[in-house]
């Protein structure tokens, strides 16, 4: 609670607040001394923007954001493992081509990669399909004016064989079409194809449909649209809160852990 009270003191009793901030951040890693400087610079703006009794809520939001971002980083490492560097490059390519921040793409990309790996694709194939997944989803999001999260949900469902998900992204298929594609690519009917083959075919169907209907490249054409820039702003703010909350979270975890032990006893 003293940490949260500290936010209310910033710019109100600036000298004492700055002293406390320096003491708090000085116990963390050397790189986190930047947090102290950031606190001092934004202190006045924060207090001007919120009533003092709301500063605690702002502080808590930084802690929650930091916890979420740390959890996402852990999931990224667990999902991609030794391919982390290659995956990071892939997300950067998609981000550059669509105007969507890479950090907005990573959760959806990690989920798609896990789905492809679960279908027994090797790492390189799964990563390549993940890139295609993000590209068709971002184009669908821009063209049909739906959120990136909704677009990825529909593409993921379609890839899993729930073809009614294609309605929201302008993709329609039938059994005859799927069988024709499966016979051409793999020499078997769609129902006889492996799960990996089915998922790759599904993404190919989406990509082909988007090319025919002019959807391909829509994300790039709308990279500076309202939905994209406001979505990026929201994500940028979340990452900013996470940076601020990191040293606070580090000190809160053992406190809450000890409190939990006491309550359990």
C-alpha positions, 0 to 999 in steps of 0.5 A: 500500500505504501508503494501505491500511496507513492503514486499519489505523492508524485508531483504533490510532495515531489521531493519526498516522492522522488526520494522514495522512488529512488530508494525503491528502484535502486534496489532493482537491477541497474537498468531499472534506474530508468524507471525512476527517471520515467516516474519523475518525468510523468509524475505531474502528467499522471496526477493531472490526468487522474484524481489522487484517489484513482492513482492507486488504480493506475498503479495496480494496472501497471502491476497487472500489465507487467504480470501479463507481459511477463506471462506472455514472454514465458509462453513465447519461450516455451512455445518457440524454444530454440526457434525464438530468434527465427520466430521474432524475425517472422513476427517482425516481417508480418508487423512491417507488412501489416503495420500491426505491432509485433507484440500484438501478433505474438500471442495469436502467432504462438497459439497458431504455432502450437496448433500446427505443431499439434498436427505433427508439423515440423518446426520449420513448416509450422513457423511458415504456416504461422506466418501465412496464418497471421497474414491472411488473418490481418488482411481479413481483419482490415478488409472486413473491419473486424478485430485482429482477435476475431479474425484469428479466431475465425481463421483458426476455426476454419483451419480446424475444420469448422468451415462455418467460421469462414462466413465472417471472413468471406471464405466458402468451401464445400466437400467437392472443392476440398476433395479436389484440392486434396487429390491434387496436392496429396492424392487422397480425399480430404477426409483421408488427409492427415490433420497437418495436410487439412490445416495447410489446405484450409490456409491455402483456401483462405489465401486463394479466396483472398487473392480472387476477391482483392482481400490480399494486401488489405492490411498493408493498404490500411496500415495507417487506418484508425483501427490499426493505429488505435490498436497499436496505441492501446498495445503501446500503452499496455507495454508502457504500463508493464515497464513501469509495473515491473519493479513494483511487481518484483517487490509485491510478489514475495509480500503477497506470497507471504500473506498467502502462506499466513492465510493458509496457515 
